[in-house]
Structures are given as structure tokens and as C-alpha cells.
Amino acid sequence: MSLPKELIFGTANADHQTEAYDPDREDVWDLWEKSQGLTPRGKATDFWNRYEEDIAAAAAIGCKLFRFSTSWSRIEPEYGVYDPNALNHYREIAECILKHGMRPMLTLHHFVWPVWLERDHGGMLGDQFPDIFARYAEKVAQSFGDRIDWWITFNEPSQLTFGYIKPWWQNRYYMPPGLPRSSSVDAEAQAVGKLIPHLFSAHARARQKIKALLPNAKVGVNPLITGFPTWLQMLLDWGACHRGLSEALFKFTTKEAIVSEYGAVDLIICGVSMDDQTLYESSDPYLRTGKAIIIRNDEPSHDMTYLNGKTVAVIAVGNQPQSWKRDLPSASRKKLFRNYDDARNALSSGEVDAVYGDAIYLLPSELNHRDEFRFLKTSLSDEHYVALAPHGHAQLLAHVNQAIQHFQSYLRKYCDVSWLSEPTKIISPSNLPTSLYEVFHGTSTPQKHIDSVHGLRRILKRGYIRVGMRVDAPGLSKQAVNDGLEVLLAKQIAKQIFGDESKIKIIPVEPANRFHALDSKRSWLNWAWRFWGTTCMIANSNWWYLGMAGKLAKQLCPEEAIGAQDFVGLDYYWGLPTHRLHKFRLLEDAAHGRFLRAPVWPRGLFHALQRLHRWFPKQELLIVENGCPPSAGGVSRADYLQSHLAEVDNAIAKGVPVRAYNWWSITSNREWGHAFDLNTDFGLHYIDLDNDPDLKRHASPEAELLKKIISERN
């Protein structure tokens, strides 16, 4: 590579991901994490107190730019009331960046906003939002804007639309605020159609306020760009520029599955967590539990250090082969088993020293001779479990969800049994609101389709429902022959549909092959449909710059926003070339925090830089975010860094004025409600967020690699 000295290297973080939770300054993501049972930020990285340590670490690498964000909820804890201490604190961060020889880049809205804005003013859909946001931006500019070089108004505005879209292949909204229960596709389209012009107007007015105070300020945004083949991106851009076509396509591809699929079972209840990758439609959570460890009861140890050098049985299914690395000591050894029955047998015989897995399967109350074992550790994670059906069975799942509501009485019984060491943490109510509207106001709206039999005719005609259940579930297991929670749920579903809990046929499935029972020969039709719907939403991240270029309909991008930018920013992580488009679900994996599977395509960054330079030939380009976990799609972080910088080098050689490159991020951080593990660690400096109370920073090999790259430029 021959990267020029003029290219500015930097790194970044964001307030919600690094600042400790403050109950008096909650933002909408704090509420979302609590209401959805996601991983809360907790202390995060304690950047609020340790910012100088992280800024110094970035400077030591050779970075000359440091991006951070302000917490709107800290600065304006109440509508129209500003906290001077918070403003002074962020000024001190900017001063610290300058002191270490770097230039500050500030983000005003990094996916979070105050609770009061959503609760009392309609959030980003409220008519007052553009002016409320512009006033906030003006206050920040007045307080310390003279210390800021580059301004980002909205981080990845393209992603904010996912707070209002829940297509047929998703059970829940990806991010807040969500829409009220049973909102139609028309309502989703209407919400997105209101959000987009509000974001444009808010950006334009905030920029106007900032530049009125600081004429030389550089203000822009950083849409998330997905790498797609040029021919496909041009087709999608053309569609986005024709609002009627774009809206019709949005409604058409996200409304419902194109066909109903039929497999060997109608439903499976197999301990599938919401984090597991599936190709099917899912119910609401029926159970909230967590990973745990059991040992023999005669083993005196009560400490996790017991596992050092020991062999631990892990079930080769779901997320367990990955999560054990997060939850168990590195000095322990893993041995895979097909199911819990085999793993417990191995524990009894001394073949292994412990078994790791889901608490409810490890030591169910129905287990014979359960006094032979005990928990060493519980509550290693917090996970929700769902039932699955093939695509095209929304009515069936509506009835399943209704049965799940009645099922909560069984969970309460389980929370009272004495053998659970921490019962309220292992099993707790799993009712989740679908939106922040429900958090604020509650809901009595019935689930849609609940009175319809459409889609249930085959089941009703047959006279019973076929439910797939894993062979080691209590009720099927030879070690736990009495009905367990999942068998009881299956009976509740039969009662909901037929009025008779006996109208059920349970089909045993092997845990590792549990999804095969749902496979259908017709699934390729929905695959194609889902591909088009996914690409239409993800790839159309270009709508922001289409608006800036004056190519969008005026209803989406008001005239005040056209051309309202001082640089072209972009975030780039993943992409798919033409010959890998059939792997599009890997992009969905990335969207749901499974970054180890994300598809890496460095050439997509080169194409994006060239495209944006053609659209805005007189403006500099800044790569505001680029990065990956320790590996992604089989590509190591070191190779990812070098291959993407090689494409930056190619773009610069072609005359593209790339001004800066930021690696995301300077440290490990909290990744938007996801559990912290290898999937979600993008940091140049590693922090054990869950187990190290001191939150010590450890430089990664890639930090040294980046330092070397920066120092060896021409």
C-alpha cells in the first residue's frame, strides 16, 4: 500500500455503548433493553470517567482523529432544561482530544434520544422534532463547538428506519421505538415516510444553527453503506428515486410470505433462542432462561476456578459451542455431546467434570435422581426461547402467542421450587412489549389474525397439531419421563386451537437436526421473496445521498436539505458480490449481532467511494466507521483491516479524495443489547466487560498493526 501522509487515521466510540447507565438520564435504548430483556449497558466501559485513558491509547497508535458522541439525555434531561455540567464534561473530552494531538469529530445523535422526546413529543415522528433537534445542536455548538472539526448530526440515518419496520420474517422490531401491536404494513410505510423527511429537515436545520455560530464547521452524516454489485445498487437506487414504486415495493415485499410452507411438523418447541439463526417464523418468547453449569453433588467446589483444566460437556447445538468461550474459564476444555442426556451420563461416569448449557435442560425438576447433580453457576446469560413455524403461518403463530400468554402460570410455579438456586433469574416472565408505546401506555389490542382460521385449515382438518420436540426434553427424555415445560406448552397450544389439549402429536427430533423437520420444498419461493425484501431495505441505504443530490421525491427530502452537507461520510462493514448474493442471510445475521458470520467484501468499499465521488465531486470523503470482530466470515481482523485499507489506497489512486479513515472502535463496548462475546467485540483494546470489575484495557495485535501501517505511510 502507498497510503498518503495526508490521510487522517482515527478511531471512535459512542455514548450509550461506553458511558455507564444513569437512571436519572435514561435514553430510549435503556428502556428498550429493559423491556426486551436485552443485555443492559451497565457500567459499559466507564468512558465518562476514563476518557483520557482511551484518548491517549488512540494517540499512541498514531491516530489524528477521535470521534465521540454526546448523550442528548444527559445534556437535556428534561424538555428545554440543559445541564451545564454535562456540557462542560463533553467540552473537557474535546479539549483532551486536542491535547493529545488529535482532531475531534462529534456525533449528536448516535441511535439514542431522550425518553421525554419519545414519550411526550412523538419522538422522531413528532412534528416538532426537526426544530427540537436543531435547538439541541445549537446548544452544543454554543458550549464547545469551537473545539470540533467535524460534526455528524445523525449516525447511520438509514438504520433508524428499522425502528418502524417489522417484516414478515422478523418476530420483533430490531431497534426502538417500534410501533403499537398489530400495526399494519401500511402503518409502517406511513411511519417511514414521515421519519425520512423529518431526519432530512432536522439535519438541515441543525447544520444551519451550527454554521451560524461557526461558519467554518463541517457538518455531515455517515449512512451505513452495504456493498452490493453495481448493477443491483443502480437498480435499487432507481427504485428509491420513484416514491410510488418504492412504497409499493416496500409494502409488497414485507407484508407476508408469498406461499405457506409445510414440513414434517407444524411447529417446533426445541429450546430455540431468539439469538439462534433460523430460517423460519418465530413466536413470542415462551421462556426466559440462561446458561448455567452443573457438577456432581459430591464435588465440594463452589467456585468457577474449579473448571480450570477440567473437561466440560457442551451440547453441539444452537449458540452453545460459541457462548462457552464467553462463559467458561479459558483453561477449561470442551467436549461436545449430542444432547443433555448423554452429557449428564458422562458427568455421572466421570468422563467429564461439568456440563454447560441451558439451566432448564441441565437440571429440570422432572429429572430422575436430580440430587446427583447441583448447579455450580447460574445466570451466565439471559436468553428468550421461542417456538418456530415454517414461513406463511402467521395465523398459527398468533394462536401460539395467545397460548403463551396463558402459559405464564406454569412459569410462576417453576419460580417457586427450591432446587433452583436463583429462580427469578433463571426463569422469569417472558411477555415483551412490541414497542416503547406499549412501555409508556400499555396495550389491550388483541393480536392480529387471532380470530381467523385461514392458514389453520390443514391442521383443523387433520384434527391435531404436530409439534417437534427435542429428544432430551422432559417428557421425552429417558431421564425425565414426566411432562416438562415444553410439553405443557404444546398441550396449551392444542387447547388454544382445538379446545382440547390431547389434540397433539409430539414428534421427537434430534437437537442438532431440529430444524430439518420444518423444511419444505416450497421454501425457495419465500427465499427469493425474502431476498428481494431484504435487499430493498438494506441496500437502499443510499437514499440519504440520493436526497442530498436532489434525486429523491420532495415529499421525502425537502428542498431545505438538498445539498446541506460539507463532506461525504460513510460507514462500511459488509458486502456481497454477485456470485455470493445467495448468501444474503449473512447480512441479516450481521443485523442481529452475529458478526462472526458477516460477509466480508472489501471491494464493495472501493465501489462505494467511487460512486459517492461521482455524485459529489467537489467534496471530501470520510470513512467514519470500518471494522470487524476478531474474525468475520472466516476473515481475521488483521486481514480485514489490511484488505479494506488496500481498497482505500486504490480509490485514492483513482482520484477519490478520501480524507480520513476511522476504525470502529477504540475499545470493546456494549453492542446495542447483545451479549458481550467474540461476536460483538470490535475494539482495538479488549475489555472483559462482564467479568473484570476494573475494566482493564488490553491492546490487541491489530492495535500494533494499525500503528505500524500509520507509521509506514509514504
SVG drawing of the C-alpha trace seen along z (x, -y; Angstrom):
<svg xmlns="http://www.w3.org/2000/svg" viewBox="-63 -33 70 77">
<polyline fill="none" stroke="black" stroke-width="0.4" points="0.0,0.0 1.1,-3.6 -1.3,-5.4 -0.5,-9.2 0.6,-11.0 -2.4,-13.3 -4.9,-10.5 -6.0,-11.0 -6.4,-7.9 -8.8,-7.8 -11.0,-5.7 -14.3,-6.2 -16.9,-5.2 -20.5,-6.2 -22.1,-7.4 -24.6,-4.7 -22.1,-2.0 -19.4,-3.3 -20.9,-5.6 -22.3,-4.0 -26.1,-3.8 -27.6,-6.7 -31.2,-6.1 -31.8,-9.9 -30.7,-10.3 -32.2,-7.3 -32.4,-7.2 -34.7,-5.2 -32.2,-2.3 -32.1,-1.9 -35.9,-1.4 -35.7,0.9 -33.0,3.1 -35.1,3.5 -38.4,4.0 -36.9,6.6 -34.8,8.4 -31.6,7.5 -28.2,7.1 -28.1,3.7 -25.1,1.4 -24.4,1.3 -21.1,-0.4 -20.2,0.1 -16.5,-0.9 -16.8,-3.8 -15.7,-6.2 -17.3,-9.0 -14.6,-8.8 -11.8,-7.1 -12.0,-9.0 -8.4,-10.3 -7.1,-6.7 -8.9,-5.8 -8.0,-9.0 -4.3,-8.5 -4.4,-4.9 -5.7,-6.2 -3.0,-8.8 -0.3,-6.2 -1.4,-4.2 -0.9,-7.3 -4.5,-8.4 -5.1,-12.0 -8.9,-11.9 -11.1,-10.8 -14.9,-10.5 -17.2,-10.6 -20.8,-11.4 -22.8,-13.5 -25.7,-11.9 -28.7,-14.1 -30.5,-12.7 -27.6,-13.9 -27.4,-17.3 -31.2,-17.9 -32.6,-15.7 -35.9,-17.5 -37.5,-19.2 -35.9,-22.7 -33.7,-22.2 -30.0,-21.9 -27.3,-20.6 -24.3,-22.8 -22.2,-20.1 -22.8,-17.7 -21.9,-20.3 -18.7,-21.2 -17.8,-17.5 -18.1,-17.0 -16.0,-20.1 -13.4,-18.6 -13.4,-15.5 -12.9,-17.6 -10.0,-19.5 -8.4,-16.2 -8.5,-15.1 -6.9,-18.3 -4.3,-18.0 -3.2,-14.6 -2.7,-16.0 -5.9,-14.7 -8.9,-16.4 -12.4,-15.9 -15.3,-14.6 -18.7,-14.8 -21.9,-12.9 -25.0,-14.5 -27.4,-11.5 -25.9,-8.0 -29.1,-5.9 -30.4,-7.3 -32.6,-10.2 -34.2,-11.2 -37.2,-9.3 -39.2,-12.6 -38.9,-13.2 -40.4,-9.8 -43.0,-9.8 -44.2,-13.4 -43.4,-14.7 -43.8,-11.7 -40.1,-11.0 -38.6,-11.5 -42.1,-11.2 -43.4,-14.2 -44.0,-17.4 -41.7,-19.4 -38.8,-17.0 -36.7,-18.9 -36.8,-22.1 -36.2,-20.4 -33.2,-18.6 -31.8,-21.8 -32.2,-23.6 -30.2,-20.8 -27.5,-21.1 -27.3,-24.9 -26.8,-24.5 -23.9,-22.1 -22.4,-24.4 -22.6,-27.3 -21.0,-25.4 -18.0,-23.8 -18.5,-23.9 -15.3,-25.9 -13.3,-22.7 -15.0,-20.5 -13.6,-19.9 -16.3,-17.6 -19.9,-17.2 -22.2,-14.2 -25.8,-15.0 -27.3,-11.5 -25.3,-8.3 -26.4,-5.9 -29.8,-7.5 -30.5,-4.6 -30.6,-2.2 -33.1,-4.3 -35.9,-3.1 -35.6,0.3 -37.3,-1.1 -40.5,-1.2 -40.2,1.9 -41.1,5.4 -41.3,7.5 -42.9,11.0 -39.7,12.8 -39.0,10.9 -40.7,11.5 -39.8,8.2 -38.5,4.7 -34.8,4.6 -34.5,1.3 -36.6,-1.3 -39.2,-2.7 -41.3,-0.1 -45.0,-0.6 -48.0,0.4 -49.0,4.0 -50.7,5.2 -49.7,2.2 -50.2,2.9 -47.6,2.7 -49.4,-0.5 -48.8,-2.0 -45.1,-1.0 -44.8,-2.6 -46.5,-5.7 -44.1,-5.9 -41.0,-5.5 -42.5,-8.1 -42.7,-10.5 -39.3,-9.7 -37.2,-10.2 -38.2,-13.9 -38.0,-14.6 -34.4,-13.4 -33.5,-15.5 -35.2,-18.6 -33.6,-18.1 -30.2,-17.7 -30.5,-20.7 -31.8,-23.0 -29.1,-21.7 -26.5,-22.4 -27.8,-25.9 -27.7,-26.6 -24.2,-25.2 -22.8,-27.2 -24.5,-30.4 -22.3,-30.2 -19.3,-28.5 -19.1,-29.3 -16.2,-27.0 -17.8,-24.0 -18.0,-20.8 -21.4,-19.1 -22.5,-15.8 -23.7,-12.3 -22.5,-8.7 -25.0,-6.4 -24.3,-2.7 -23.4,-1.5 -23.8,2.2 -21.5,3.5 -23.7,4.8 -22.8,5.3 -23.0,2.1 -25.9,3.4 -28.0,4.2 -27.2,1.0 -28.2,-1.1 -31.5,0.8 -32.3,0.2 -31.2,-3.5 -33.5,-3.9 -36.4,-2.4 -35.8,-4.7 -36.0,-7.7 -39.6,-6.8 -41.5,-7.1 -44.7,-5.4 -42.8,-2.4 -40.6,-2.3 -43.5,-2.5 -45.5,0.1 -42.5,2.4 -41.9,1.9 -45.5,2.9 -45.5,5.8 -42.3,7.5 -42.7,7.0 -46.4,7.8 -46.4,11.6 -44.7,14.7 -45.6,15.4 -46.5,19.1 -47.2,21.2 -44.6,23.9 -45.3,27.3 -42.8,29.6 -42.9,32.8 -44.2,30.8 -46.4,27.7 -44.3,26.3 -41.2,27.0 -40.5,26.2 -36.9,27.1 -35.2,24.6 -34.5,22.2 -33.3,18.9 -34.0,15.6 -30.3,15.3 -30.2,18.6 -30.0,18.3 -33.2,19.7 -34.9,19.6 -38.4,19.7 -41.1,17.6 -41.0,17.4 -43.5,16.9 -43.2,14.5 -40.8,15.8 -42.4,18.5 -39.4,18.8 -36.6,16.7 -33.7,18.6 -29.9,18.6 -26.8,20.6 -25.6,22.5 -23.2,25.1 -23.9,28.3 -21.4,30.6 -21.7,33.7 -23.3,33.0 -20.4,34.6 -17.9,32.1 -17.2,29.6 -16.2,26.7 -18.4,23.6 -16.2,21.5 -15.7,21.2 -12.0,21.7 -12.8,25.4 -13.2,25.6 -9.6,24.6 -8.0,27.6 -11.3,29.6 -13.3,31.1 -16.8,29.5 -19.5,31.1 -21.1,28.7 -24.2,29.6 -23.4,29.2 -26.5,27.2 -27.6,23.6 -25.3,20.9 -23.7,23.1 -20.5,24.1 -19.7,20.3 -21.1,19.0 -19.0,21.4 -15.9,19.3 -17.6,16.3 -18.8,18.0 -16.2,20.6 -12.6,20.1 -10.1,20.2 -8.2,23.0 -11.2,25.4 -11.6,28.0 -14.7,28.5 -16.2,31.9 -19.2,31.9 -22.3,34.1 -25.4,34.6 -27.9,34.0 -28.2,33.4 -29.0,37.0 -25.6,38.1 -23.8,35.2 -25.3,36.0 -24.4,39.7 -20.8,38.6 -20.8,36.4 -22.1,39.3 -19.4,41.6 -16.6,39.1 -15.9,38.8 -16.4,35.0 -16.3,32.8 -19.2,30.4 -22.0,29.8 -22.6,26.4 -25.9,25.4 -29.4,24.1 -30.5,24.2 -33.9,25.6 -32.4,28.6 -29.5,29.1 -31.4,29.8 -35.2,29.9 -37.5,30.6 -38.7,33.8 -35.2,35.3 -34.8,38.7 -32.1,38.7 -31.6,35.0 -30.0,34.9 -27.0,36.5 -26.2,33.0 -26.1,29.4 -25.5,26.0 -22.0,24.6 -23.1,21.4 -26.3,20.0 -27.4,16.9 -24.4,16.8 -26.7,15.3 -30.2,14.0 -32.0,15.6 -35.5,15.8 -36.8,19.0 -39.4,19.2 -41.4,21.7 -40.9,21.9 -43.2,22.5 -42.5,22.5 -43.0,19.3 -46.5,18.4 -48.2,19.4 -48.8,16.1 -52.3,17.2 -50.9,20.3 -48.3,18.2 -51.0,15.8 -52.7,18.7 -49.4,19.9 -48.7,16.4 -52.1,16.4 -51.4,19.8 -48.0,18.5 -49.9,15.8 -51.9,18.4 -48.7,20.4 -47.2,17.9 -48.9,19.6 -46.7,22.6 -43.6,20.4 -44.7,19.0 -44.8,22.5 -41.3,23.1 -40.0,19.9 -41.1,21.2 -39.3,24.5 -36.4,24.8 -33.9,26.7 -33.3,23.6 -30.5,21.6 -31.5,18.3 -35.0,19.0 -36.1,15.4 -33.0,15.0 -33.2,18.4 -36.9,18.3 -38.9,15.1 -42.0,13.8 -41.3,13.6 -44.1,11.2 -42.4,8.5 -43.9,5.3 -43.6,4.7 -42.8,1.0 -42.0,-1.8 -45.6,-3.0 -46.6,0.1 -44.0,-0.6 -45.5,-4.1 -49.2,-3.3 -49.7,0.5 -51.9,2.2 -55.2,4.1 -55.0,4.6 -55.6,8.2 -53.0,9.9 -54.0,9.8 -55.4,12.9 -56.3,14.4 -60.0,15.0 -59.0,16.2 -58.7,19.9 -57.1,19.1 -53.8,20.9 -55.0,23.4 -57.3,25.4 -54.8,28.2 -54.3,28.6 -58.0,28.4 -58.8,30.9 -56.2,33.3 -57.6,33.0 -54.4,32.5 -51.2,30.4 -47.8,31.9 -45.2,30.5 -41.5,31.3 -39.7,31.5 -36.1,32.5 -35.4,36.0 -33.8,34.7 -36.8,32.5 -38.5,33.6 -41.4,35.7 -39.5,37.4 -36.1,37.9 -35.5,41.3 -34.0,39.5 -37.1,37.2 -40.2,39.0 -42.7,36.6 -44.1,33.7 -41.8,30.7 -42.5,27.1 -42.3,27.5 -44.7,30.5 -47.1,28.4 -46.8,25.6 -47.6,27.9 -50.7,29.0 -51.7,25.4 -51.3,24.7 -53.6,27.6 -56.1,26.4 -56.0,22.9 -56.6,24.2 -59.0,27.2 -60.2,26.6 -58.7,30.0 -55.1,30.4 -55.0,34.0 -55.2,33.0 -51.5,33.1 -48.8,35.4 -45.3,34.9 -42.6,35.8 -39.1,36.3 -36.2,34.6 -32.5,34.7 -31.3,31.4 -28.6,30.9 -31.1,31.6 -34.1,29.9 -34.8,27.5 -35.0,30.2 -38.5,31.1 -39.7,27.7 -38.0,27.9 -40.3,27.5 -39.8,28.0 -41.6,24.7 -39.2,22.6 -37.2,21.4 -40.1,19.2 -40.1,17.4 -36.3,17.4 -36.4,15.3 -39.2,13.1 -37.2,12.5 -34.1,11.8 -35.8,9.0 -37.4,7.5 -34.1,7.7 -32.0,6.0 -34.7,3.4 -34.4,2.3 -30.7,2.8 -29.2,1.7 -31.4,-1.4 -29.1,-3.0 -28.2,-5.2 -31.5,-7.1 -29.7,-9.7 -27.3,-10.7 -29.9,-10.4 -31.8,-13.0 -28.7,-15.2 -28.1,-15.0 -31.7,-16.2 -32.8,-12.9 -35.5,-11.8 -39.1,-12.9 -39.6,-16.2 -42.0,-14.5 -39.1,-12.5 -36.3,-15.1 -37.5,-18.7 -35.7,-21.4 -34.0,-22.8 -32.0,-19.6 -30.8,-19.2 -27.0,-19.8 -26.9,-20.5 -23.6,-18.9 -19.9,-19.9 -18.4,-16.4 -19.5,-12.9 -19.3,-10.4 -20.0,-6.7 -19.8,-3.6 -18.8,-0.4 -18.6,3.1 -20.0,5.9 -20.9,6.7 -21.8,9.4 -20.6,9.6 -22.8,11.1 -21.6,14.6 -22.4,14.6 -25.9,13.0 -27.4,16.3 -25.7,15.7 -27.8,12.7 -29.0,14.1 -25.5,13.5 -26.3,9.8 -29.3,10.5 -27.0,12.3 -24.9,9.2 -28.0,7.0 -28.9,9.2 -25.4,9.1 -24.0,12.3 -21.0,10.6 -18.7,13.6 -20.8,14.8 -21.0,11.4 -19.9,11.4 -16.7,9.6 -16.2,7.9 -13.6,5.2 -14.1,4.3 -17.5,3.0 -15.9,0.2 -14.0,-0.8 -17.2,-0.9 -19.0,-2.9 -16.2,-5.5 -16.2,-5.9 -20.0,-6.1 -20.2,-8.9 -17.3,-10.8 -19.2,-10.8 -22.3,-12.2 -20.4,-14.8 -17.1,-15.5 -16.2,-18.6 -16.5,-17.2 -14.0,-15.2 -15.0,-11.7 -14.5,-10.4 -14.8,-6.7 -16.4,-7.3 -16.6,-3.7 -15.0,-0.4 -14.2,2.6 -14.9,6.1 -14.7,8.5 -11.7,10.8 -12.9,12.5 -15.8,12.2 -16.9,14.6 -13.7,16.6 -11.5,13.4 -9.3,12.4 -9.4,8.9 -5.9,8.2 -6.7,9.3 -9.9,7.3 -8.0,4.2 -5.4,4.6 -7.7,5.6 -10.0,2.6 -7.2,0.2 -5.9,1.6 -9.2,0.6 -8.9,-2.9 -5.5,-3.1 -7.0,-2.0 -9.7,-4.7 -7.1,-7.4 -5.0,-6.3 -8.1,-6.7 -8.5,-10.3 -11.1,-9.9 -10.4,-12.5 -10.6,-10.2 -9.7,-12.5 -10.0,-10.2 -10.3,-6.6 -11.8,-5.6 -11.6,-2.2 -14.6,-1.2 -13.8,-1.1 -11.0,-2.1 -12.2,0.4 -14.6,3.2 -18.1,1.8 -21.7,2.7 -23.2,3.6 -26.8,2.5 -28.3,5.0 -26.3,8.0 -24.4,10.3 -20.7,9.4 -18.6,12.1 -16.4,12.6 -19.4,11.7 -19.6,8.2 -16.1,7.1 -14.8,4.6 -12.3,3.0 -8.6,2.3 -8.3,2.6 -10.1,5.5 -12.1,5.1 -13.7,8.0 -17.0,6.1 -18.7,8.8 -16.0,10.3 -13.4,7.6 -14.6,5.1 -11.5,2.9 -12.4,2.8 -8.7,3.1 -7.8,2.2 -5.6,4.8 -4.1,3.8 -5.0,6.2 -2.5,7.3 -4.4,5.2 -3.7,2.0 0.0,2.7 -0.7,3.5 -2.6,0.2 0.2,-1.7 2.7,-0.1 0.5,-0.9 0.2,-4.5 3.9,-5.0 5.0,-3.5 2.9,-5.7 4.6,-7.4"/>
</svg>
